[in-house]
Amino acid sequence: MMGIRFSALLVAFLASIPYLLDLATRREYPVPPPEGAVVVTGASTGIGAHAAHSLARAGFLVFAGVRKELDGETLKAEAPTLESQENIVPIILDVTKQEQIDKAVQTVSSTLASLEGRPLVGLVNNAGVGGSNKPVEFQSMDDLRWLFDVNFFGAIATTKAFLAHLRASKGRVINISSLAGLTVAPFMTDYCASKWALEAFSDALRVEMGELGVSVSVVEPAYVTSAIFGKIATRVKETADSVSEKVMEVYGHLVQNPAYTRRCIEKASPPTVTSDAILHALTAKHPQTRYVVANVDGLSAKVIGWMIWMFNDRIKDKLIEISRLRQRKAQ
């Protein structure tokens, strides 16, 4: 009995270490004024659209990056209140096109100047795409470069373009990564690599900006109800249906069961978890450097994050193997 009690206390203590260290080393930043403006990329659907509505409802002027005018009209029309609708300004913004980024900066600058110099206090780099769901051996280099253009280089280009504004206001940069930016999974090498790159960029930028009063945070969601996970489910099924016999001989043990993916999506957290994290990262006196949110098949992403922090690579590899075996047996 004493042994069980000691083990439980030890686990509780180890689990509390990240929280205690964060509490001891947290940093204070200037709180942005409520009349400030925020740029949100990838705001047409899903996490980005929900974040745009959430920030607009909180009183921020939101420049919502969309790829088509119709997407912007829909975003405004679906705003929950008239006030939040008025706080949303759609801008055409494909983060892979520098000319659109430059034009967005001009639009934001001129609009804020016409509003008695309201400051730009936040940038939410949310634009992103899912991976190919193929073994790396069969991933197209063109597709891989395009994915990095959106998920990684697009975030850098947009940050560079708005950074002078954010330095002037001592604002916040919030990058939407993924739990895949902390761990890996078979057939997700392209997506995971892009998110790990975004994590490294965020860490380096946080160090560069720290003394300048600009906070940099990363939101790392697991499964959240959004368009990107619907597309992942489709790709998983397509992979399972289309993998050739030759490929199955080599990689069949890694093909994810579509039933497992559907189950994860059915249990996905609502986008409020990401919007709440974004709002905290934007407005808190002590913003976190990382926000691990949502779940995987009902298991809290925070628990998974703790396991990633605790275990060495070989143990994590074995857990992924066990997880894949469990997925293949999922009904």
C-alpha positions in Angstrom: 0.0 0.0 0.0 2.8 2.4 0.9 4.5 1.6 -2.4 1.4 2.4 -4.4 0.9 5.7 -2.4 4.6 6.7 -3.0 4.3 5.9 -6.7 1.1 8.0 -7.0 2.8 10.9 -5.2 5.9 10.5 -7.5 3.8 10.6 -10.6 1.8 13.6 -9.3 5.1 15.4 -8.6 6.6 14.7 -12.0 3.4 15.8 -13.7 3.5 19.1 -11.8 7.1 19.9 -12.8 6.3 21.6 -16.1 3.6 23.7 -14.5 5.9 24.7 -11.5 8.8 25.6 -13.9 6.5 27.6 -16.0 5.1 29.5 -13.0 8.6 30.2 -11.8 9.9 31.5 -15.1 6.9 33.2 -16.6 7.4 36.6 -18.2 5.3 39.7 -18.0 4.3 41.6 -21.2 2.4 44.8 -21.8 -1.3 44.1 -22.2 -2.6 45.2 -25.6 -5.4 47.9 -25.6 -8.9 46.6 -26.2 -9.3 48.9 -29.2 -6.4 47.2 -31.0 -6.4 45.4 -34.3 -5.4 41.8 -35.1 -4.6 40.1 -38.3 -5.7 36.4 -38.6 -4.6 34.4 -41.6 -6.5 31.4 -42.9 -9.8 32.8 -41.6 -12.1 31.4 -44.3 -13.1 28.3 -42.3 -12.5 26.2 -39.2 -10.1 27.4 -36.5 -9.3 30.7 -38.2 -13.0 31.6 -38.8 -13.9 30.8 -35.2 -10.9 32.8 -33.9 -11.8 35.8 -36.1 -15.4 35.7 -34.7 -14.1 35.3 -31.1 -11.6 38.2 -31.3 -14.2 40.4 -33.0 -16.7 39.6 -30.2 -14.0 40.5 -27.7 -13.8 44.0 -29.2 -10.8 43.7 -31.5 -10.8 44.9 -35.0 -10.0 41.8 -37.0 -8.4 41.8 -40.4 -9.4 38.3 -41.5 -7.3 36.8 -44.3 -9.3 34.9 -46.8 -8.5 33.7 -50.3 -11.8 34.6 -52.0 -14.2 37.6 -51.6 -17.1 35.2 -51.1 -15.3 33.7 -48.1 -15.0 37.1 -46.6 -18.7 37.9 -47.1 -19.6 34.6 -45.6 -17.3 35.2 -42.6 -19.0 38.5 -41.9 -22.5 37.1 -42.4 -21.9 34.3 -39.9 -20.6 36.6 -37.1 -22.6 36.0 -34.0 -23.5 39.6 -33.3 -23.9 42.9 -35.3 -21.0 44.4 -33.3 -18.6 41.5 -34.1 -19.7 41.7 -37.7 -18.7 45.3 -37.8 -15.3 44.4 -36.3 -14.4 42.0 -39.1 -12.6 43.4 -42.1 -11.9 40.6 -44.7 -8.7 41.0 -46.7 -7.6 38.8 -49.6 -4.5 37.1 -48.3 -2.8 34.0 -49.8 0.3 33.6 -47.6 2.2 32.0 -50.4 2.0 35.2 -52.5 4.2 38.0 -51.4 2.3 40.6 -53.5 -0.9 39.8 -51.5 1.0 40.0 -48.2 2.4 43.4 -49.2 -1.1 44.6 -50.2 -2.5 43.4 -46.9 0.1 45.4 -45.0 -0.9 48.5 -47.0 -4.6 47.9 -46.4 -4.1 47.4 -42.6 -1.8 50.4 -42.3 -4.1 52.8 -44.2 -7.3 51.5 -42.4 -5.7 51.9 -39.0 -4.4 55.4 -39.9 -7.9 56.4 -40.9 -9.1 55.2 -37.4 -7.1 57.7 -35.4 -4.0 55.4 -35.5 -5.5 52.4 -33.8 -2.5 50.0 -33.2 -2.0 46.6 -34.7 -1.5 44.5 -31.6 -1.7 40.9 -32.8 -0.9 38.5 -35.6 -2.4 35.0 -35.7 -0.6 32.8 -38.2 -3.3 30.2 -38.8 -3.1 29.5 -42.5 -2.2 25.9 -43.0 -2.8 22.7 -45.0 -2.8 19.0 -44.2 -0.2 16.5 -45.4 -0.4 13.9 -48.1 -0.9 10.9 -45.9 1.7 8.9 -47.8 5.0 7.3 -46.9 7.9 9.7 -47.5 9.2 7.5 -50.2 6.1 8.3 -52.3 5.5 11.9 -51.4 5.9 14.4 -54.3 8.6 17.0 -53.8 6.4 19.6 -55.5 3.6 18.9 -53.0 6.1 18.9 -50.1 7.5 22.3 -51.1 3.9 23.7 -51.5 3.0 22.4 -48.0 6.1 24.2 -46.5 5.2 27.3 -48.5 1.9 27.5 -46.7 2.6 26.0 -43.3 6.1 27.5 -42.7 7.3 30.0 -45.2 3.9 31.7 -45.3 4.0 32.3 -41.6 7.5 33.7 -41.8 6.7 36.0 -44.7 3.6 37.3 -43.0 5.4 37.8 -39.7 8.2 39.7 -41.3 5.7 42.0 -43.1 3.9 43.0 -39.9 6.7 42.8 -37.4 7.5 46.5 -37.4 3.9 47.3 -36.5 4.0 44.8 -33.7 7.3 46.1 -32.3 5.8 49.6 -32.2 2.8 48.5 -30.3 4.5 45.8 -28.2 2.0 43.3 -29.6 1.7 39.6 -29.9 2.6 36.9 -32.5 0.5 33.7 -32.2 1.4 30.8 -34.4 -1.0 28.0 -34.8 1.0 24.8 -34.9 -0.2 21.4 -34.0 0.4 18.5 -31.6 2.2 17.2 -34.7 4.8 19.9 -34.0 5.7 18.0 -30.8 5.5 14.4 -31.9 5.5 12.4 -35.2 3.3 9.9 -36.9 3.8 7.5 -39.9 2.7 9.0 -43.2 2.8 12.5 -41.7 6.4 13.3 -42.3 5.6 16.3 -44.5 3.0 17.8 -42.1 5.0 17.1 -39.0 8.2 18.5 -40.5 6.4 21.7 -41.4 5.0 22.1 -37.9 8.3 21.3 -36.2 9.9 24.0 -38.4 7.2 26.4 -37.3 7.9 25.5 -33.7 11.6 26.3 -34.1 10.8 29.6 -35.9 8.5 30.5 -33.0 11.1 29.7 -30.3 13.8 31.7 -32.1 11.5 34.7 -32.7 10.4 34.6 -29.1 14.0 35.0 -28.0 14.6 37.8 -30.5 11.5 39.7 -29.5 11.6 39.1 -25.7 13.5 42.3 -24.8 11.4 44.3 -27.3 8.2 43.6 -25.4 6.7 41.4 -28.2 5.2 38.1 -27.0 5.4 35.0 -29.2 3.1 32.0 -28.4 2.4 28.7 -30.1 -1.0 27.0 -30.0 -0.7 23.2 -30.5 -4.1 21.6 -31.0 -4.8 17.9 -31.4 -8.1 17.0 -33.0 -10.4 20.1 -33.3 -13.6 20.2 -35.4 -12.4 22.0 -38.5 -12.1 21.6 -42.3 -8.6 20.4 -42.2 -9.4 17.2 -40.2 -12.3 16.4 -42.5 -9.8 16.5 -45.4 -7.4 14.3 -43.3 -10.2 11.7 -42.9 -10.7 11.7 -46.7 -7.0 11.3 -47.4 -6.8 8.4 -44.9 -9.6 6.5 -46.6 -8.1 7.3 -50.1 -4.7 5.9 -48.9 -6.3 2.8 -47.5 -8.2 2.2 -50.7 -5.5 3.1 -53.2 -2.3 1.7 -51.8 -0.8 -0.7 -54.2 0.0 -4.3 -53.4 3.8 -3.6 -53.6 3.5 -0.6 -51.2 1.2 -2.6 -48.8 3.9 -5.3 -48.6 6.3 -2.7 -47.2 4.1 -0.1 -45.5 0.8 -1.9 -44.9 1.4 -2.2 -41.2 1.5 1.6 -41.0 -1.7 2.3 -42.9 -4.1 4.0 -40.6 -7.6 2.5 -40.2 -10.1 5.0 -41.5 -12.5 3.9 -38.7 -10.0 5.1 -36.1 -9.7 8.5 -37.8 -13.4 8.9 -38.0 -13.6 8.1 -34.3 -11.0 10.7 -33.4 -12.9 13.3 -35.5 -16.2 12.4 -33.8 -14.5 13.0 -30.4 -12.7 16.2 -31.6 -12.8 19.2 -29.4 -14.8 22.3 -30.5 -12.8 25.2 -31.9 -13.6 27.2 -28.8 -10.5 25.5 -27.3 -8.2 27.1 -29.8 -10.0 30.5 -29.8 -9.8 30.6 -26.0 -6.0 29.9 -26.2 -5.5 32.6 -28.8 -7.5 35.1 -26.8 -5.4 34.3 -23.7 -2.1 34.5 -25.6 -3.2 37.9 -27.0 -4.5 39.5 -23.8 -2.9 37.9 -20.7 -0.2 39.7 -18.7 1.7 36.4 -18.6 1.0 34.7 -21.9 2.2 31.1 -22.2 4.8 30.2 -24.7 2.8 27.1 -25.7 -0.9 26.1 -25.5 -1.5 22.4 -25.9 -5.2 21.9 -26.4 -7.9 19.4 -27.5 -7.6 15.6 -27.5 -6.8 12.5 -29.5 -9.4 9.8 -29.3 -10.6 11.3 -26.0 -7.2 11.5 -24.5 -6.2 15.0 -23.5 -3.5 16.5 -25.6 -2.0 17.9 -22.4 -1.4 14.3 -21.2 0.2 13.4 -24.5 2.4 16.5 -24.3 3.5 15.5 -20.8 4.4 12.0 -22.1 6.4 13.6 -24.9 8.3 15.6 -22.3 8.9 12.7 -20.0 9.9 9.8 -22.4 13.0 9.3 -24.5 12.8 8.7 -28.3 12.8 4.9 -28.1 9.9 4.8 -25.7 8.0 7.3 -27.9 8.7 5.2 -31.0 7.3 2.1 -29.2 4.2 4.0 -28.1 3.6 5.1 -31.7 3.9 1.4 -32.8 1.4 0.3 -30.1 -0.9 3.2 -31.1 -0.7 2.1 -34.8 -1.5 -1.5 -33.8 -4.5 -0.3 -31.8 -5.7 1.9 -34.7 -5.6 -1.0 -37.1 -7.9 -3.0 -34.8 -10.3 -0.1 -34.4 -13.8 -0.7 -35.6 
